[in-house]
Amino acid sequence: MLCVLLWSLIPLVSKLGQADLDNHQFLFWSSVVSLATFMVINISNKSLSDCLKLSKRNWIHAIVLGFLGTYLYYILLYFGYAHAKGLEVLVIQYSWPIFVIILSVFILKETLNAHKIISIVLGFLGVFMVLTKGDFTNIHLDNLWVDGIVLLAALVFGLFSVLSKHIDIPPLSLTTIFFLASTIISFASMLLFSSISLPTQSTIIPILLNGVLVNGISYIFWIKALKFGNASFVAPFVFFTPVLSTLILIVFFKEAFHMIYLIGMLMVIMGGLVNRK
């Protein structure tokens, strides 16, 4: 539930943080803040040496996961929030717990029962309704391109969550390596696909909020949650995040709320509740 509360702020910080920055620049500065946050925590706990004691295999595993969960996922997601309506991106984004359920069956060999199948069907029907705006005969390819990017981001985070399940690294050390990898990769990405730009007065607060809490400490909570229970059991709790995020988007950005969004969101949430059953 701590993750639910923190991740519900993603649409807010994504839109405000990209007011004067693109997705590459925003991700880089957020990653720098996240890395600095974890370095301070490690130093205060005198646990920085734990990272140095990890095996080469663990380092490679952690870096690969960091690339998936703290770079690729967010670079795609921030692109979506910069080029599409926040509510539309939000519902598609939270199809990733459905991918966790599917991937956990194939990768973690967890059982697939009737509840999980119904959950998957409801989740994808909800996402499809948002993609088509309820008009299945009038699909706009320009919208589908952005929506497809967000759906790919959801798949990436689902894969990241499943692969994080059994990694034998303390959560604090693991998340520190995540954001070390994200900082380095996002810096290279910024140089290749964008340009270096310092945060402006309007983006500094969203970057700090995102780096410390939303895209930072929340990862410790998520990794711990994955270790405490089956991935397919933990994931559906995240379906409650879009409810809080929707309220935030409507209040702060006065986005139009189409009834089809409500129907799609309810179906996605119902999918999570059925799986929880």
N, C-alpha and C positions, 0 to 999 in steps of 0.2 A: 504493500500500500504506500510505502515511502516512495517507491519508484513511480507509482501511479500519480502521486501528487507532484513530483518533480518533473516527470515527463509530460504532464499536461501543459507545462509552460513552453514546450518546444515550438508550437506555432507562433507564440508571442515573441520569443527571443529570435526566431528565425526571420520573421518579417521586420522587426525593429532593427535587428543587427545587420540586415542587408539593405538598409536605407541608403547608405553611401558606399557599401562594399559589395563585391560579388560573392558567390558561394565559396570560391577558392580562398579569397582573402578572409572572409568571416570564419571559415573552418580553421585556417592557420592560426589566427589570433586566439580563437577559442581553445585550440589545442595547446597553445603556449600557456595560457592561464591554467588549464587543467593540469598540465605537466608541473607547473610551478606549485600548484595546490598540493599535489601528491608528493612532491619533493619536500615541501614544508612538513607534511604529515610524517613522512619517513624519517626526516631528521629529528623531529620532536619525539618520535617513538624509538629512535635509534635502531631503525629497521632497514636502513638503506643498504646495509651490507648483505641483507637477505637476497636482494636482486643479484648481487655479484656472485653469490654462492650457487646460483641456479646452473644446471647443466646446459650445454650447448643446445641439446635437443629441446629443452624447455624454453630457451630463449627463442629458438626458431618457431616453435609452436605459438608462443605468445605474440611474436611479431606478426605472424600470419593472421592470427585472430584480431590483432590491433588494426591491421590493414582492412579487414572485413568490417569490423564493428565500430571502429572510431574514425575511419577515413572514408572508405567506399560508401558505406551506408549514408553517412551524413553529407557527403559531397553530392550524392544523387538526391537526397531528401531536400537539402537547401535549394537545389536547382528547382525542385518542384514548387516549393513555397515562394520562390522568386518569380515564377512564370505562370502560376495558376491560382485559382481561388483557394484560400486557406482551408475552408470546410471540405472542398473536394479532395484536396491532398490529404487532409486529416483522416478521412474514412478509408482511403486507399492505403495509407501508411499503416493503419492498424489492422491490415490483413496479415501482418507478419506473425502474430500468434498462431494463425492457421497454418502457416508454413512450418512453424515449430512442431505442430502436431504431426504434420505429414512427414517431415524430415526425421523426427524422433523415431518414427516407425521403421524407416529404412536404415538410419545410421545407428541409433541407440537400441534398436530391436525391441522397442516398447510395443505393447499390444494395441491393435486397432479394433475397438469395439463399436457397437451401434451408436453410442453417444458421440464418439469422436467423428464418425462418418457424417452424422447429422450436423455436427458442429462445423465441419469443413464445408458442407453444401450450403448451409445458411450463411457462413462467412463470405463465400465467393459470390453467392447471389446478391448479398448486400453490396459488395464492392462493384459488381456488374451494374447494379441499378444506378450507382453514383457515376460510373464511367459513361453510361448512356443517357444520363439525366432522365431516365424513365421513358425515353423515346427511342426504342430499339431500331427504328427505321431511319433515324437521322443522326448518324455517328460522324463526328467531325474528326478528321485525321490529325489536325493540328493539336486538338485537345488530347487525342489518344497518345501522341508522342510524349507529352509531358506526363500524362497519367501512367504510361508504360514505364517511364523512368522511375516514378515513385513506386510502382509495383515491383520493379527490379530491386529497389532499395529495401522493400519489405522482405523479399526473398533473401537478400544478403544478410539482413539482421536475423532472420530466422535461422539461417545456416550458422551464423556467428554464435547464437544462443545455444544451439544443439552441440556444436563443437566445443563450447566452453564448459559443458556439463561435467566432463570427467578429467579435465586438465588438473594435474596435481601441483598447483602453485598457489601459495597463499593469496587471497583476494587483493590485498594491498600491493604486493609485489606485482601481481598480474596486471592490475589496472595502471600501475606506474609505467610498465613496459608498453601497455596499450597506447598511452598518450605520448610516450617517447617516440614510438613508431609513427603515430598520427602526426606529430609535430614535424618530423623529418620528411615524411611523404607529402604532407600538405604544403610544406615549403617548396619542395621540388615541383609539385603540381601548380602552385601559384606562379612560379617562375616560368613554367612551360606554357600554361594556358591563360595566364592573367598577368598581373604586374604587382609589384610591392606597393602597398598603400597602407598608411598608418590609420588606426581607428580615429574616427571623428568624435566630436563631443556627443553626437546623437547616438553613436554606436558603442561607446565605451561601456555603458551600464549593461546593455544586453550581452556584450561579450563577457564581462565579468560574471554576470549571473549564469550564463550558459557554461562558461568554463569551470566555475567552482561547483555548481550544484547540478544543473540540468544535464550537462554532458561531462560531468566529473564524478562527484561523490556518489551519484545515483548508481554508477556501475558497480561499486562495492556491494550495495544492497542487492542488485540484480544477480551478481555472481553468487552471493551467499544464498539467495532464494533458490537458484538453480541447483545448488549443492544439497539443499535441505529436502527437496521433493522432486518427483518426476517432472521432466521438462514439459510434458503434455498436460500435467496437472497445474503447474505454476503459470504457464503462458496465458490461459484464459482470464486470469485476474486483471491482466493488462487491458482487456477490452473495456474496462471502466474509465480508462484514461480519456478516450474521445469525448465522453460526456462532459467532463470538466473543461477540456480543450475547446469544445464547441461554445460553451458559455463565454470563455475568454475571448474567442474570435468575434463573437457577436457584440460583446460589450466594448472591446477596444477598437475594432475595425469596422463595426456596423455592417458586417457582411450580410447579404440577403440570405435568408434561410429558406431553401426550397423544401417542400414537403417530401420530395423524393430523398433528400438527404436524411430526413428523420427516419423514413422507412428503411433505407439502407443501413443506417446506424443501428436501428433496433434489431435488424436481422443479424448484424455482426455481433452485437452484444448477446442476443439470444443464442448464437452459436457458441459463445464463450460459456454461457450459463448451462447450456445443455452438456457441454464437455465437463464442466465442473460437477454436474450431477453424476 
